[in-house]
Amino acid sequence: MEYSMIHTKQKPPVSSSVLGVIMAIVVELMFFGGLISAFVLAQAGQVEWPPSDQPRLPFWFTFGNMLILLVSAYFMWMAIKNAKEGRKSYALFITLFLGILFFLIQGYEWMRILLFGMETSHSLFTSFFYTIIGLHGFHVFIGLMLLGYVFYKIKQLKEKDNISNYILTVGIFWFFVVALWPVLYYLIYWVR
């Protein structure tokens, strides 16, 4: 009797997939922290930032796009909540849809900025812009791939715990992507 009590298999408090995503996010935070620090230091060393001879970034257009991304985080939270309660919902699909919409609008913005002549070689500001915003866009793309995979995968799963874990894991990454964007928007798009 004592032997069976000692060796019973207990469920870990945090799944290995969630722990792995949290560890990856910590690394990404350090990476983006380094980029943001370099951007702030470069900005402090300039008399005029951004340079006056370059096109202005679409402040309000991007602000509206940021709202789309923030709303997607709400639906991601709803998807996690519904999965934990064992209820089916369209929240994950709406999150995926809004994420794709954000990504497409961001791509359209980049095309317009390139047509206005803002290239990476134009200034130090444009180099930082394309590096930081481009890397965020890459993370959005990864998040969309993960959301799409989970959306496909949960249709095959029957166990409530596995579905909840899949959605929670991708949700944590999506929250990171969403939370990072307002910081980048403030630092880069906010014209001083």
C-alpha positions as CSV (number, residue, x, y, z in Angstrom):
1,M,0.0,0.0,0.0
2,E,2.7,2.5,0.9
3,Y,4.7,1.6,-2.2
4,S,1.8,2.5,-4.6
5,M,1.3,5.8,-2.8
6,I,4.9,6.8,-3.2
7,H,5.2,6.0,-6.9
8,T,1.9,7.4,-8.1
9,K,2.3,9.5,-11.2
10,Q,1.5,13.1,-10.5
11,K,0.6,15.7,-13.1
12,P,3.3,18.4,-13.2
13,P,2.1,21.9,-12.3
14,V,3.2,23.3,-15.7
15,S,3.4,21.2,-18.8
16,S,6.7,21.0,-20.6
17,S,5.4,22.7,-23.7
18,V,4.2,25.7,-21.6
19,L,7.6,25.8,-19.8
20,G,9.4,25.7,-23.1
21,V,7.5,28.6,-24.5
22,I,8.1,30.6,-21.4
23,M,11.8,30.0,-21.7
24,A,11.8,30.9,-25.3
25,I,9.9,34.1,-24.5
26,V,12.5,35.0,-21.9
27,V,15.2,34.7,-24.6
28,E,13.2,36.8,-27.0
29,L,12.6,39.5,-24.4
30,M,16.4,39.7,-24.0
31,F,16.8,39.9,-27.7
32,F,14.2,42.6,-28.2
33,G,15.5,44.4,-25.1
34,G,19.0,44.6,-26.8
35,L,17.5,45.9,-30.0
36,I,15.3,48.5,-28.2
37,S,18.3,49.6,-26.1
38,A,20.4,50.1,-29.2
39,F,17.5,52.0,-30.8
40,V,17.1,54.3,-27.7
41,L,20.9,54.9,-27.5
42,A,21.0,55.7,-31.3
43,Q,18.1,58.1,-30.9
44,A,19.7,59.9,-27.9
45,G,22.8,60.6,-30.0
46,Q,20.9,62.3,-32.9
47,V,19.9,65.9,-33.1
48,E,16.8,65.1,-35.2
49,W,15.0,61.8,-34.8
50,P,13.5,60.6,-37.1
51,P,15.4,62.5,-39.9
52,S,13.2,65.2,-41.5
53,D,14.2,64.1,-45.1
54,Q,12.4,60.8,-44.8
55,P,8.7,60.0,-45.2
56,R,6.7,60.0,-42.0
57,L,5.4,56.7,-40.7
58,P,1.6,56.2,-40.9
59,F,0.8,56.9,-37.2
60,W,-3.0,56.5,-37.2
61,F,-3.2,53.7,-39.7
62,T,-0.8,51.7,-37.6
63,F,-2.7,52.6,-34.4
64,G,-5.8,51.1,-35.9
65,N,-3.9,48.0,-36.8
66,M,-2.6,47.8,-33.3
67,L,-6.2,47.8,-32.0
68,I,-6.8,44.8,-34.2
69,L,-3.9,43.0,-32.6
70,L,-5.1,43.9,-29.1
71,V,-8.6,42.6,-29.8
72,S,-7.0,39.3,-31.0
73,A,-5.5,38.9,-27.5
74,Y,-8.9,39.2,-26.0
75,F,-10.2,36.4,-28.2
76,M,-7.0,34.3,-27.4
77,W,-7.9,34.7,-23.7
78,M,-11.4,33.6,-24.5
79,A,-10.1,30.6,-26.4
80,I,-7.9,29.6,-23.4
81,K,-10.8,30.1,-21.0
82,N,-13.3,28.1,-23.1
83,A,-10.8,25.3,-23.6
84,K,-10.2,25.0,-19.8
85,E,-13.9,24.8,-19.3
86,G,-14.3,22.2,-22.0
87,R,-16.5,24.4,-24.2
88,K,-16.2,24.8,-27.9
89,S,-15.9,28.3,-29.3
90,Y,-14.9,30.2,-32.3
91,A,-12.5,32.4,-30.3
92,L,-9.3,30.6,-31.6
93,F,-10.5,31.1,-35.2
94,I,-11.3,34.8,-34.6
95,T,-7.8,35.2,-33.1
96,L,-6.2,33.6,-36.1
97,F,-8.3,35.7,-38.5
98,L,-7.4,39.0,-36.6
99,G,-3.8,38.0,-36.6
100,I,-3.8,37.4,-40.3
101,L,-5.6,40.7,-40.8
102,F,-2.9,42.5,-38.7
103,F,-0.1,40.8,-40.7
104,L,-1.6,41.7,-44.1
105,I,-2.2,45.3,-43.1
106,Q,1.4,45.5,-41.8
107,G,2.6,44.1,-45.2
108,Y,0.5,46.7,-47.0
109,E,2.0,49.5,-44.8
110,W,5.5,48.3,-45.7
111,M,4.7,48.3,-49.4
112,R,3.5,51.9,-49.1
113,I,6.5,52.9,-47.1
114,L,8.9,51.4,-49.6
115,L,7.0,53.1,-52.5
116,F,7.6,56.4,-50.7
117,G,11.3,55.7,-50.8
118,M,12.1,54.7,-47.2
119,E,14.8,52.1,-47.6
120,T,17.2,50.5,-45.0
121,S,20.1,52.5,-46.4
122,H,18.3,55.8,-46.0
123,S,19.2,56.4,-42.4
124,L,20.0,54.8,-39.1
125,F,16.4,55.2,-38.1
126,T,15.1,53.3,-41.2
127,S,17.6,50.5,-40.5
128,F,16.3,50.2,-36.9
129,F,12.7,50.4,-38.2
130,Y,13.0,47.6,-40.7
131,T,15.0,45.4,-38.3
132,I,12.8,45.8,-35.2
133,I,9.4,45.9,-36.9
134,G,10.5,43.2,-39.4
135,L,11.5,40.9,-36.5
136,H,8.2,41.5,-34.8
137,G,6.5,40.7,-38.1
138,F,8.5,37.4,-38.2
139,H,7.2,36.6,-34.7
140,V,3.7,37.4,-35.8
141,F,4.1,35.0,-38.7
142,I,5.4,32.3,-36.3
143,G,2.5,32.9,-34.0
144,L,0.1,32.6,-37.0
145,M,1.7,29.3,-38.0
146,L,1.3,28.0,-34.4
147,L,-2.3,29.2,-34.2
148,G,-3.1,27.5,-37.5
149,Y,-1.4,24.3,-36.4
150,V,-3.3,24.3,-33.1
151,F,-6.6,25.1,-34.8
152,Y,-6.0,22.1,-37.1
153,K,-4.8,19.8,-34.3
154,I,-7.7,20.4,-31.8
155,K,-10.1,19.1,-34.4
156,Q,-8.4,15.7,-34.1
157,L,-8.0,15.6,-30.3
158,K,-10.7,14.2,-28.0
159,E,-9.1,14.8,-24.6
160,K,-10.0,18.1,-23.0
161,D,-6.6,18.4,-21.2
162,N,-4.6,18.1,-24.4
163,I,-6.7,20.7,-26.2
164,S,-6.4,23.1,-23.3
165,N,-2.7,22.6,-23.1
166,Y,-2.2,23.2,-26.9
167,I,-4.3,26.4,-26.7
168,L,-2.6,27.6,-23.6
169,T,0.9,27.0,-25.1
170,V,0.2,29.0,-28.3
171,G,-1.7,31.6,-26.3
172,I,1.3,32.4,-24.2
173,F,3.4,33.0,-27.3
174,W,0.6,35.1,-28.9
175,F,0.3,37.3,-25.7
176,F,4.0,38.0,-26.0
177,V,3.7,39.0,-29.6
178,V,0.7,41.2,-28.8
179,A,2.2,42.8,-25.7
180,L,5.4,43.6,-27.5
181,W,3.7,45.6,-30.3
182,P,2.5,48.6,-28.3
183,V,6.0,49.1,-26.9
184,L,7.5,49.0,-30.4
185,Y,4.7,51.3,-31.7
186,Y,5.4,53.8,-29.0
187,L,9.1,53.8,-29.5
188,I,9.2,53.9,-33.3
189,Y,5.9,55.3,-34.6
190,W,5.4,58.0,-32.0
191,V,6.8,61.1,-33.7
192,R,8.6,63.3,-31.2
